[in-house]
């Protein structure tokens, strides 16, 4: 499990380590600088040993001349804050390793921190002078981006924007210190100029802005380095954002027992499908079975009878006639009493009969529920249905559906996807899994960012598969936030496993279902 700290939380961890524990700020700076220097040395050695190294992206590879000491040309591009001090110390350490180094102060020296002033004094004592002009940066083999770190509070413009543009036009490798300058540590947005880094060395904790787009694309390869913050600081500060790792899956899955039967692992009711959307039923139900639930019941229109029996003969099938809704509701009442969890909405349509089914389910369901696809579209269409949504229900909107649910433009949602997800969950007392290139899951207090998955999963039916996974985890006894967050991670891991074999272009929703077995063992 990974904890992600935003700028406020990271500054609090830093302050606690310095002010309460008593770790000198210069000690933390030296350790940060040493981590950056080691990474740069490693990347340079690897890059020049292998010209096809995956770190250097999108720039013309050049072999700069070395001076008499045999070093590469490394220039730190610095602001006046402590991030600039980290960069200055890093090039000084690289100098002791035999590299030719320099530095450029882009910030206002009259506002420099005491630690940054000390680092400049040390460099001058060693005879390491600064570059005079931004154009000098074009001659570097490596540029160390130490302008802002996590301290960015407004869009980058003016002189700083010109410096960043010069860095981005350079053929040099760019190493960002803590964050690529211009990128928000909190949400990954880059409203002004931003550095395109080849790799980023961040300290203490991963930052949301390094995994959310566009920040994730600007950061390059990210490494998280322990520079000596007090270990208990993260607990005292109370980090609220997390992500899963592969090892978490087996630790958190509902337990399997030797003495058990199909009734031991939960029953999922999938209320889905319409006359032209048979696949949604199959994807959701098939995924639920692949995730370990004992029984899956598909409640769908009669037109889907043959498809479900052929594609998923393991399913219990309940079919209804939309023209006979009294009988359908009687059948649904019995199905709801049977279920341990409910998946409501995939491929259901927004016709009148579907709205009646959704209203009946919301009013009468007494077990954990996932609301997806047309279930969400009907909530947007009929706001009075919100009065029936049970607390703790899991809603899985993509950005377009979220826009319809909230009346907010998609651009506003993606500009602060964590805040949008968290606020929506808190307002409606639900768990929200807001699907995007990085899905964010929140109950209004704790937030998870899903780091698995790939662009090949942007295909029809992928969301239906996710709803079935979450439904299975709910039926297995996981709490709604855990079921939704772990479900998103497992879904992405299965997609990654499928892509490794199938490739991105030909990836289908059914492939994700197939490869769930590779992830859940």
N, C-alpha and C positions, 0 to 999 in steps of 0.2 A: 504494500500500500504506500502510495506517494502522497505527501502533503505538499500543496502548492500555496505559496505565500504571496499576497498582493503587496503593493508598495507600502501601505500602512502597516501591515503585519510584519514585513521584513524590517522596516525601520524600528519597530518595537522590539524585535528580536535583537537587533544591533544595539539598541539603547540599553536593553536589559543586560546584555553581555558586558557592555562597557561600564554602565553606571551602577548596576546592582552587584554583578559578579566581580567587576574590577579588572576585566581583561583590557589592557591598553589598546586604544584605537590603532596605534601604529603597528601593534602586533598583528591585528586582523588585516591591516593593509598589506603588511609584508607577506603574510601567508596568501592573501588573494593574489598579489603580484607574482609570487613564486608559482602558484598554480597556473596563471596565465603564461608565464615564461616557459614552464615545462610543456604546456600544450603547444605553444608556438614552435618550440624546438622539435617536438614530436611530429607535428604536421609538416614542418619544413623537411625534416629528414625523410619522412614517408613520401612526400610529394616529389622530391628530387630523386628518390630512389625508384619511384614508380610514377611516370608522367600521367598515367590513367587513374591516379588517386581520386576517389570520389569526393574529397573535400573541396577541391577547387572547382567552382561551378560558374559558368557563364563569363569567364574572363580568358583573355589570351595568356597562356602560360609563358612566363619569361624567366630566364636565368640571369640574374643580376651579377655584375662583377663583384668580386670579393676584395676587401682591402688586405693589407699585409698580415693582419691577424687572422685571416681566413674566415671572417664572419659574413653573414648575410646582412643586407640593409633593412633595418627595422625602424619604423618611425611611429611613435605614439602621438595620436591626435587627441589633445586633452582639453577638458573644460576646467573651470577653476574649483570645482567641488572635489570631494574625496574620490569620485570615480576617476577624475583626472590624476589624482595622486596614485591610484592603483596602476594606471597606465605608465606613469613616470617611473615608478618602482619596478615595473615589469621590464622596461627597456634597460634599466640599470642592471638588473639581474642578468638579462641576456648579454649585456656588455661583459659581465664577469665570466660568461660562458664562451666568450670569444667572438661575439657577433658585433658587427658595425651597427651602431644605433644613433638615433637622434630623436627629437621631439618637437612638436609644434603646439604652442599654447593658443588655442582659439578663444578661450574664455577671458574674462576681465580679471587681470591679476590683482586689481585692487579689492576684489571680492574673494580671493582665493582663501581656502581653509588653511589652518595652521599646518596640518599634515601635508597638504600639497606644497606649501611654501618650503617645508623641510625637505621634501623630495627634490625640489628644484635646486635647493642649496647643495644637496649631496651630489647631484649630477654635475653642477658647476665645479664643485671641488674635484671631481674626477676628470674635468676637462671636456665634458659632454655638453656641447652647446645646442641651442635650438635651431630649427629651420626658421628662415625669415619670412617665407612666402608660402601660401597654400599650394602654389604650383610645384614646390619642392616635393610634395607628396607623390607626384607622378613618377618619381625616380625610385620609389620604395619597392622592395620585394614583399614586405609585409607591412600593413597598416594596423595599428592597434587603436580601435575605436574606444576612446575613454572620455567622451564628451559629457554624457549625462547619466548613464546607468539607469537606476530605477527612479531617478529624481525628476523625470520629465513631467511638467505640469501644464504645458501649452504646446500648440503646434510649432514646429521649428521653422523659422524664417530668417531673412536677413543674412548676416555674415555666416551664421552657423549653417544655414541652408546652402550657401556657396561652398563651404568647406565639405559638407556631406556630398554635394554634387561632384566635387573634385575627387573625393574618395571613391565614389561609385564609378567614375570614369577611369580610374586607375586600373592598370593590369595587375595590381598587387593582390595578394591574399588579404582578406580583412578579418581580423579577430575582434569581436565585440566583447567588451568587458561588462559582465552582468546582464546588460540588455543592448540590443542594437539601438543606437541613438535615434530618437524620433519615434520609437515604438513605446506605447504605454505598457507598463508592466502589469497593469490590472486587466486589460481587455484585448491587447494585441493590436489596437488600432494605431494607424499612422496618419493622422490628419494633415501633416505637413511633410516636409522632406524627411527621409529616413534612410539610414545606412542599410545597404544590402551586404550582410556579413556572409562569409564562407563558413565560419564557425563561431560559436558563442560559449564563453566560459562564465557560468553564473554561480553565485555563492550561496551556500547554506541550504536553500530550498529552490525548487523549480518555481518559476513565475507563470501565472496564467497567460500573460502576454507572449510567452515563448511557445505556447502550444495552441493558442487561438489564432486564427487567420485575420489579417495578413501577417501578423508578427511571426507566426511559425514559418512562413516562407522567407521572411527577411533574416531570420536568425541562423539559417544553415544548420549544421550539426551542433547539438547542444550537449554540453557536459556540465554536471552539477558537482561542485567541489566543496568539500568540508574544510573551512578555513578556521575552525575553532570557536564558533559561536557556542554559548552555553547550551548543553544538550537539553536542559529542562525548559529553555526559553520558549520553544514552540508550543509546549503545553500551557505555559503560563499566559502567553499571548492569545492562545486559542485560535489556531488556524481553522478556517471553515470550508476550505476547498481541497478536494482529494481526487486521486486517480488510482486505478487498479494496475497491478502487474500480474503476469501470468501465474505466479505462485499463489495469488489470492483465490484463484478459481477453485482449486481443490479444497482449500481451507474453508470456503464460505458456502459451497454447494450444500443443499439439503442432504443429510446423511442417508446412505443405503444400508440396509440391515439384512443379515443372512436369513433371519426368520421374518419373512414379509410376504405380501402378495400384491396384486395390482391395486387393491384398495388402500395400500399403505403409502402411496406416493402421490395422492391427490387426483382430483377429477376436474378437468377443464371444460367449460362450456364455451364454444365459439359461436357467437351470433353474428353471422357474416354472409356475404354473397348476395347477389341479385341475378336475374335471368341472364345478364351479359357479363357477370363477374364471378365465374365459378372458381377461378384461380385463387382469389383472396382467401376463400374458405380453406382450400388445400394448403396454401403456404402457412397460414396461421396454425392450423391443426397439425400439420406435419411437423412444424418446428416444435410445437408443444410436446409431441410424442418423443422427438429426438432429444428433448431436454429432461427426460426422465419421469414425466408424469405417468400415472398408471392407466388412466382412461381419458379419452378426448371425445366429446360429443359435439357434433356439428349441427347447428340449428340454422337451416337455410331453405330457400325456395325449392319447389319440387323440380324445377328445371336442372338443378345441380345434382340430382340424385345419382345419375349414372356416372358422372365425372368423379364424384367423391368416392363412390364404391370402387371405381377402377383404380384411381390414383392412391387412395388411402383406405384399403379394406379394413384396417385396424380400427377405424373410427366408428363410434356409435352415431347413427344418422337419424335426425328428426327433421322431416320436411313439412312445409306448410304452404297453403295457398293464400297469396296476398288478397284474394277476393273474399276470403272467409276469415276475417281477423278475430272474430270471437273465438273460433276454434283454435286459431293460432295462439292467442293469449292463454287459453286453457292449457295448451301443450307447453307453452313457455313457462307457465307457473310451475308445472311439474319439473321441467328441466332445471329451473333455478333452484328448486329445493334439493336437487341431486348434486349440484356443483359445489366444488371447493373454491373455484375462482371463475371469473367470467371475462372473456374477450369480446368487446362490443364494438362493431362498426366496420371492419374491413370489407370493402366492396358492397356495402349494404344498400347504397343509393340514398338519395334524399327525398324519395317519393313519400307520399302521405302515409302509406303503410309502414315504411321504414321509420318515420317519425313516431308513429304509434308504438312500434316495437321498442324504440329507444326510451320513450317516456315510461312504458310499462316496466322495462328492465331497471331503469334508474329508481323507480318508485318501489320496486319489490325485491331488488337484489340485496341480500344480507351477507354476501361474501366479498372478498377483495375483487377489484374490477380494473380492467384496462380499457380505456376508451380511446379508439383510434379512428383515423380516416373519416368515413362518413358519420360516425358517431360524433366526431368533433365538428364536422360541417353542419350537422343538425343543431348542435349547441349554438353555433354562430348564427344559424338561420332562425332559431327559436330561443331567444335569450331566457324565456321563462323556464326552460328546462334546467337552467342552472340551479334553480331552487331544489331540484331533485337529486343533484349530483352528491353522492355520499362523500363525507370527509375521508381523506386518505386514498381516494381513487387515483389511479395512475393514468395521466393523459400524455399522449405521445405525438404532439403536433410537429410537422415540419414548419419552416419559416412562413410559407404561404398560408397554412392553416392557422398558425399563430396570429398572423396579420388579420385574418378574418375574425378570429376569436376576440381580439383586443381592439381592432380598429386602428392599429398603428401600422405605419408603413414598414415594409421589410427592411429598408435601410436603417431605420431607427432601431429595430430589433437586433440586427446583426452588429450594429455599432457598440452595443453593450449587451451581448447575449447572456452573460451571467446575470446581470441585473434584471433583464427582461424575464428570464426563467424564474429567478428567485422571487421577484415581486409578484408574478402571476401565481406561483404556487402559494405564497403567503396570503394573497388576497382571496383565493378560492379554497384554501385549506385542502389542497391536493398535492400530489407529487407530479411534477412536470418534467418530461424528457423532451427538451426542445432540440429537434433534429436539424443538424447542419453538418458542414464538413467536420466540425468537432461538436458532437452532441453534448449538451449540458443538462444535467439532471439535478433537481433541487426539490426540497420540501418546504422551502422558505427560510430555512435556517442553515442546514448543511448542503453543500453543493459538490457535485462530482463532474469532472470533465472526462469524457471518454477519449482515450488515446489510441484505441485500436480502430481498424477499418481502413478502407482505401477507396479511390475513385471508381473502381470497378463495381462497387456496390450501389452506385447511382443507377439503379435499374428497377423496372416495375416489379412489385411484389416484395422488395427488400423490407419495406416497412411492415408488411403483413407478417413476415417471418419474425421480426422483432416483437410484435405484439404477442405472438404465440410463445416465444421464449419467456417473456415477462409473465405471461399467464401461467406457464408451467412452474416458474419459481414461486409465484404467489400460492399456487395450489400446494406446493411442497413445504409451505410454512414460512418462507422468507417475508420479512416486513416489507411494505410497499417501496420505501426508498432503496432498500438493499436489492429487492427484486428488480427494480427498474435500472439502477446503476450497474449492477452486475450483469443484468440481461443485455444492456447496451454493449458492455465490454465483451461478453461472450459472442454476441452477434458480430462484432467487428473482428474478433479473433478468427471466427469461422470464415468470414469473408477474406481475411488475409491468407488463411490456409488454402482456400479455394483459388485465390489469385495466383499463389505460388505454383499451382498446377495448371489452371485453366487460362491464366493471363487476365488482363483487365478488360479487354474489349469484348470478350465472349462470356463474361461472367453473368450467370443467371441466378435468380432468387432460389431456384431449386438446388443450385450448387452450394449455396450458403447452408441450406438444410442438410445436404449430404455431408458437408465438412464439419458440422457440429460434433459429429462423433470423434473427429480428430482432436477436438478441444476438450470435450467432456469425457474423461476416462475414469 
